[in-house]
């Protein structure tokens, strides 16, 4: 089973992006996702952006992760 985590793209550098994941900045490959822009939310797994997702879905997912970690 794989787990991907939503992150917000804050900077683009050719085939890589800096993505904020829970406040931590990670560098991820963007080769598998078309037309990534600053401000987009992407699902991150194993150092790669797998797909873009809308902001509402990303924020809901991040909230669920926070709730799970509070238990």
N, C-alpha and C positions, 0 to 999 in steps of 0.2 A: 504494500500500500504506500502511496506517495502522498505527501502533504505539501501543498503550495501555500504561500502566504502573500496576501496583498501588500503592495508597496506603491508609493507615489513617486513618479519619476521627477527628479529635481534637476538633472543635468544630462545632456546627451553628448557623447564623444564617439563619433563614427558608429561602430558596431557594439558599443557599450553604453550603459547608462548608470548614473548614480541614482539609487532608489532609497527612499526613506522607508524602512520597515520597523515600525514600532519605535521610531526615533533614532534608530541606528542606520547609518548610511552604509549601503553595500553596493559594490560594483557588479553589475550583471550583464551578461551577453544579451543582445537584442536581435540576434540573427533569426530567431524563429517567429518574430512578430513584425508585421508590416506597419509602417507609418506611426511609430512611437514618437510622442511629443512630450515636452516638459508639461507636467500637470496631469498626465494620464496615470491611471492606476493599472498595474500589471500584476499577474500572479507570478511569484518567484519560487523557483525550485532548483536546487543544486547549481546555483550560480547563473541561471538563465531566466529570462522573462518568457513565460510559456504562452500567455495571451493577455490581451487587454480586457479589463472589466470596467463596468461603470462605477462611479464614485459611491453611489448608494449601496451597491452590493459589497464593495470593498469595506466601507465603514461598518456595515452590519456584521461582516465576517470578523473584522478586527474587534468589535465589541464582544462577539461570542468568544473569541480567544481570551479576552480580558476576563470575562465571566468565568471561564473554565479555570483560569489561573488563580482566581480568588478562592476557589474551593479548597 
